[in-house]
Amino acid sequence: MKFEDYHINPAIKKALDKLGFKKPTDIQFKAIPPILRGEDVLAIAQTGTGKTAAFAIPVLHMLHERKQYARQDGIKCLVMVPTRELAIQITEVFHTLGKHTRVETMTVFGGVEQAPQITKLEDGIDVLVATPGRMFDLVSQGHIRLERVEMLILDEADHMLDLGFIKDIRDVLRHLPRKRQTLFFSATINEKIKDLAYSLVTKPIRIQISPKDPVSKNVDHSVAYIGMDDKRFFLERVIKENEGSKILVFVRTKVRAERVHAAMDRVGIKADTLHGDKDQKDRLAALNRFKKGDVKVLIATDVSSRGIDIPSVEYVVNYDLPDVPENYVHRVGRTGRGTQKGKSVSFCSPEEKEILNEIEGYLGKPIKVLDIEKQDYSATIDFSAEVKPDLKSLLKEVQDFEEASKKKKKPKGKK
Ligand code: AMP
């Protein structure tokens, strides 16, 4: 079935056409009809499946088709998300798909000044995309009123729980009308997520997308055994061998991100970092440079990367293995989007072997191993552009220096 055969408003079809979206993705095919019927939905789907449009299309349609319409009535649809980046990205999808509709979408998130957000809110909006913390602040200060909300969407609910947002979510929920439509999206499912989901939805339609092989078939992913201290040389090699490709590098911590960045800088590789210690402006600027392709290498931590839709990343490097096995899927899922092919390699040090086993357990199968021969391994280190302190040449330099000073001193002593 094509979008043109759907019963959705022509204003949205026009935007879909402009984007080149002809056929719905699996999640869109399964979620759009029940959402349009007003049912609650519980969907297990990862980023990259087209889940944003799966809820944005029907929400925009329903709001745009209203006969009696007053923006001043207040927010009609609330989308709660774990991160600022995801909030911005979802808002962009609403703006693009809703370009020819009268639906007004806005986002609020923490880490930026509150005042401009408040001014904009006062103009009246239909869809609000928000992170739970800032959202709750604005609600308790009376700047946001939620009593007219008819649709609640929780996106990446699993990630919200990981980030400890459960209390904020519950606090916000107290302000919502009981009678509403709720759409619950999560990339993974466990008991905790189920508990949260079933406390929010009523008789939901359950949708699960590709549960068997969580890594897309479009991604060629493998693991390479590399000592912790040698990883930087191999990253240098991957980057140099894939010149021109957009490469996303995942590290475990913010400090590691900066260290890897410095190591790449030493060998003349331009890169940016994306992590929670950077302020919002810098994060967005880094993301934009990467999106545009001005900087081809982005070094990121997990927290800053979930849900971000970066088009056409050719390569994902797991410089450090993720602590949580699910994150392997999220990271690798940054490449091989839609119909594109992608590649990923994970650097596994002996200390990380245990984590690799857990990831493979989660995937239900082993990850292909990239065999690196001893010679090739040392060549990678030797060919690095990094200037290594070579003891011999250092000693020779000292010797030369001493001899030169002796020669200088001699004539002085004769005088
Ligand atoms: P999401 O899972 O919402 O982050 O979407 C992943 C990617 O799929 C985005 O780059 C969308 O632009 C793209 N996409 C979403 N729906 C469609 C569609 N029906 N046809 C082609 N691409 C799509």
Boltz pocket constraint, residues with backbone or C-beta under 6 A from the ligand:
constraints:
  - pocket:
      binder: B
      contacts: [[A, 20], [A, 21], [A, 22], [A, 23], [A, 24], [A, 25], [A, 28], [A, 46], [A, 47], [A, 48], [A, 49], [A, 50], [A, 51], [A, 52], [A, 53], [A, 307], [A, 309], [A, 311], [A, 337], [A, 338]]
      max_distance: 6.0
